[in-house]
Amino acid sequence: MEYGVSILSVIPVRSEPDHRSEMINQLLFGEQFTVLEEKDGWQHIQSSLDGYIGWISMGTAISLDKAPITGNPNPYEVISQAMRVSPIASPESSFLILPGSSLPGLDPSNGEFALGGIKYKAHASFLQKQESCTPEKLSQAAIIFINAPYQWGGRSLFGVDCTGLVQLAYKICGIALPRDAGQQVLKGDACNFASEARPGDLAFFANPEEEISHVGMILDQDHIIHASGKVRIDKFDHQGIYNREQEKYSHVLRVINKYLPNV
């Protein structure tokens, strides 16, 4: 079995081994995966964070000599702000990495870490160990992406979808969520009433066929952050999301789930 890790800011993950194929996901810098198959310059991979499967172009990642740890990320090694990193061997080759990126084995005293045998240095002054996840920290992590454009399959400041937004916010706080809304809704504990919801809880919305088709994160009793056209904050109540520009409810509430214990 082969394993790998992303060494680019963002790697498109496609449904088929073709650059014209639909982008269904993205890997951020430092995210690891298992290689299922190689074909014509492409790798069929499974993400270690959420088990998501797709195709990436070879040369965008490097090999690992041991299996990646699956599930919950270590928040100590996940960044909440964009920063520049560079290989220690070539400091002139620095590049930008984005919120939600992983820095395995980070030493916050000097900003050094390693990926696949390559040593890197993070150029930032805010590297610090995060405390336990709280509703406030989840809300702050989601707000980082405010006004990012909507992009199907996106997981970055330059384009994100509704499930990518909440997945990244939780990853920054050290909690792994599945990639799709239909999978995310199966996790956590349901609230009986919208009035019970707290910041950081996830609200799921149904389409006319009663299928879960959208998700957002509750910020307070009256507001929700979600990706619809762009990452935005809208009014929220027991009926769903109210879009002030359209003067109507844009999404119909189906269920609200809690993912933090004792909250």
C-alpha positions as MATLAB code, in Angstrom:
seq = 'MEYGVSILSVIPVRSEPDHRSEMINQLLFGEQFTVLEEKDGWQHIQSSLDGYIGWISMGTAISLDKAPITGNPNPYEVISQAMRVSPIASPESSFLILPGSSLPGLDPSNGEFALGGIKYKAHASFLQKQESCTPEKLSQAAIIFINAPYQWGGRSLFGVDCTGLVQLAYKICGIALPRDAGQQVLKGDACNFASEARPGDLAFFANPEEEISHVGMILDQDHIIHASGKVRIDKFDHQGIYNREQEKYSHVLRVINKYLPNV';
ca = [
       0.000    0.000    0.000;
       1.275    3.472   -0.935;
       0.653    6.678    0.994;
       1.166   10.334    0.159;
       0.849   13.926    1.319;
      -0.013   17.158   -0.484;
       2.875   19.597   -0.950;
       0.850   22.264   -2.797;
      -1.444   24.907   -1.340;
      -4.442   23.257   -3.009;
      -4.738   20.076   -5.094;
      -7.927   19.492   -7.128;
      -9.456   16.054   -6.575;
     -11.419   14.964   -9.643;
     -14.099   12.379  -10.303;
     -12.103   10.839  -13.177;
      -8.391   10.822  -14.179;
      -8.771   13.778  -16.544;
      -8.102   17.521  -16.068;
     -11.479   18.222  -17.697;
     -13.299   16.042  -15.200;
     -15.462   17.501  -12.426;
     -13.627   18.667   -9.318;
     -15.305   16.923   -6.389;
     -12.894   17.812   -3.581;
      -9.578   19.456   -2.740;
      -6.552   18.513   -0.672;
      -4.827   21.270    1.265;
      -1.132   21.450    2.068;
      -0.083   18.702    4.476;
      -3.202   16.566    4.067;
      -2.443   12.876    3.699;
      -3.981   10.026    1.738;
      -3.777    6.388    0.684;
      -3.055    5.559   -2.969;
      -5.608    3.083   -4.317;
      -4.427    2.983   -7.941;
      -2.167    4.723  -10.438;
      -3.182    5.310  -14.041;
      -1.755    7.423  -16.878;
      -0.152   10.047  -14.626;
      -2.960   10.059  -12.085;
      -3.399    8.651   -8.595;
      -6.688    7.332   -7.278;
      -6.567    8.360   -3.615;
      -8.541    8.155   -0.385;
      -8.218   11.078    2.028;
      -7.096   10.197    5.548;
      -9.235   12.990    7.017;
     -12.625   11.819    5.799;
     -12.168    8.772    3.549;
     -13.175   10.742    0.432;
     -12.059    9.132   -2.831;
     -11.017   10.777   -6.107;
      -8.201   11.341   -8.591;
      -5.211   13.709   -8.313;
      -2.494   14.458  -10.821;
       0.834   12.804  -10.037;
       3.588   15.229   -9.100;
       1.354   17.319   -6.844;
       2.139   15.178   -3.796;
       5.025   13.144   -2.395;
       5.185    9.666   -0.886;
       5.051    8.813    2.807;
       6.821    5.803    4.251;
       4.056    4.955    6.722;
       0.275    4.954    6.843;
      -1.295    8.303    7.775;
      -3.332    8.686   10.927;
      -7.012    8.778   10.055;
      -9.792   10.743   11.712;
      -9.456   13.674   14.096;
      -6.628   16.067   13.188;
      -4.341   17.447   15.860;
      -5.351   21.131   16.199;
      -1.769   21.828   17.266;
      -0.786   21.135   13.649;
      -3.692   22.775   11.751;
      -3.388   26.462   10.916;
      -6.229   28.959   11.257;
      -4.667   31.714    9.148;
      -2.899   31.905    5.811;
       0.900   31.903    6.062;
       3.992   31.387    3.976;
       6.171   28.290    4.231;
       9.405   27.358    2.516;
      11.634   24.299    2.228;
      14.550   24.850    4.607;
      16.941   23.788    1.830;
      15.619   26.536   -0.482;
      14.174   29.402    1.596;
      13.756   31.535   -1.526;
      11.015   29.133   -2.699;
       8.401   30.206   -0.156;
       4.699   29.943   -0.994;
       1.326   30.632    0.610;
      -0.677   27.969    2.420;
      -4.267   28.388    3.547;
      -6.398   27.999    6.703;
      -7.058   24.327    7.401;
      -3.645   23.237    6.110;
      -1.709   20.719    8.203;
       1.832   21.059    9.533;
       2.632   17.576   10.936;
       5.155   17.538   13.761;
       5.259   21.339   13.972;
       7.772   22.799   16.417;
       6.179   26.152   17.387;
       9.454   27.408   18.862;
      11.053   27.684   15.406;
       8.213   26.969   12.972;
       9.888   23.854   11.571;
       8.149   20.657   10.458;
       8.658   17.897    7.872;
       6.619   16.275    5.111;
       7.824   13.094    3.442;
      11.428   13.747    4.429;
      11.384   17.386    3.279;
      11.976   19.909    6.058;
       9.942   23.123    5.965;
       9.784   26.354    7.933;
       6.583   28.260    8.599;
       6.987   32.043    8.465;
       4.426   33.249   11.008;
       4.354   34.700   14.496;
       1.034   33.204   15.610;
       1.952   29.532   15.902;
       0.597   28.326   19.195;
      -1.054   25.280   20.663;
      -4.849   25.500   20.617;
      -6.902   24.655   23.663;
      -9.950   22.401   23.574;
     -12.593   23.187   20.977;
     -15.399   25.524   22.021;
     -18.483   26.895   20.220;
     -16.812   30.305   20.038;
     -13.692   28.886   18.382;
     -15.795   27.016   15.827;
     -17.635   30.221   14.947;
     -14.351   32.129   14.641;
     -12.920   29.415   12.373;
     -15.926   29.612   10.050;
     -15.861   33.424    9.893;
     -12.312   33.243    8.501;
     -13.946   32.244    5.195;
     -16.482   35.095    5.022;
     -17.028   36.292    1.412;
     -15.030   33.403   -0.067;
     -16.719   32.502   -3.374;
     -18.825   29.362   -3.610;
     -17.110   26.574   -5.541;
     -18.412   23.050   -5.887;
     -15.835   20.711   -4.329;
     -13.870   23.660   -2.907;
     -12.150   23.720    0.486;
     -10.182   26.967    0.476;
     -10.385   30.740    0.856;
     -10.393   30.956   -2.948;
     -13.510   28.801   -3.287;
     -15.479   26.632   -0.881;
     -18.773   24.746   -0.837;
     -21.171   24.485    2.091;
     -19.836   21.175    3.407;
     -16.214   22.199    2.862;
     -16.799   25.315    4.969;
     -18.068   23.482    8.040;
     -15.574   20.630    7.599;
     -12.655   23.078    7.605;
     -13.966   24.990   10.633;
     -14.188   21.761   12.595;
     -10.798   20.570   11.329;
      -9.168   23.799   12.564;
     -10.658   22.964   15.974;
      -9.397   19.375   15.901;
     -12.574   17.521   14.909;
     -12.904   15.463   11.716;
     -16.217   15.603    9.857;
     -17.230   13.676    6.722;
     -17.119   15.529    3.407;
     -20.766   15.410    2.279;
     -23.849   16.840    4.000;
     -25.631   13.490    3.764;
     -22.774   11.966    5.776;
     -22.305   14.884    8.164;
     -25.963   14.795    9.223;
     -25.520   11.211   10.439;
     -22.961   12.361   13.013;
     -23.615   14.258   16.221;
     -26.748   14.559   18.353;
     -29.913   16.176   17.063;
     -31.489   19.184   18.784;
     -35.194   18.871   19.492;
     -35.865   22.552   18.861;
     -34.097   25.355   16.985;
     -34.132   27.376   20.216;
     -31.773   24.763   21.745;
     -29.089   25.398   19.121;
     -25.802   26.946   20.182;
     -22.908   28.552   18.247;
     -20.978   25.883   16.366;
     -23.965   23.571   15.876;
     -24.692   22.563   12.287;
     -28.064   23.135   10.647;
     -29.035   20.916    7.709;
     -31.530   21.826    5.020;
     -33.626   19.722    2.648;
     -34.462   20.078   -1.047;
     -38.004   19.530   -2.431;
     -37.326   15.787   -2.505;
     -36.634   15.914    1.258;
     -32.948   15.085    0.730;
     -30.263   16.855    2.765;
     -28.759   19.321    0.308;
     -27.227   22.157    2.342;
     -25.501   22.816    5.662;
     -24.459   25.854    7.655;
     -23.019   26.703   11.079;
     -25.114   28.535   13.662;
     -23.464   31.698   14.997;
     -26.183   32.737   17.473;
     -29.934   32.364   17.974;
     -30.706   34.443   14.893;
     -27.789   34.026   12.468;
     -26.053   31.331   10.460;
     -22.907   31.283    8.316;
     -23.047   29.185    5.153;
     -21.743   29.002    1.578;
     -24.402   29.953   -0.951;
     -23.045   32.037   -3.839;
     -20.379   33.051   -1.352;
     -19.736   32.499    2.340;
     -22.302   34.740    3.991;
     -24.157   35.368    7.235;
     -27.961   35.281    7.052;
     -30.937   35.367    9.372;
     -31.961   31.971   10.725;
     -35.009   30.606   12.563;
     -37.054   27.412   12.969;
     -38.201   27.618    9.332;
     -34.744   27.954    7.800;
     -32.474   30.601    6.257;
     -34.007   33.946    5.369;
     -32.298   35.795    2.520;
     -32.812   39.527    2.994;
     -31.872   40.416   -0.594;
     -34.400   37.950   -1.995;
     -36.924   38.687    0.791;
     -37.712   34.997    1.181;
     -36.527   31.778    2.790;
     -33.792   30.295    0.627;
     -33.338   27.013    2.543;
     -35.812   24.901    4.537;
     -34.579   23.626    7.893;
     -34.550   19.853    8.392;
     -32.410   19.165   11.495;
     -29.792   20.736   13.789;
     -26.949   18.612   15.147;
     -24.503   19.116   18.003;
     -20.963   17.749   17.701;
     -19.323   19.030   20.859;
     -19.806   17.118   24.111;
     -21.383   18.860   27.096;
     -22.411   21.932   25.111;
];
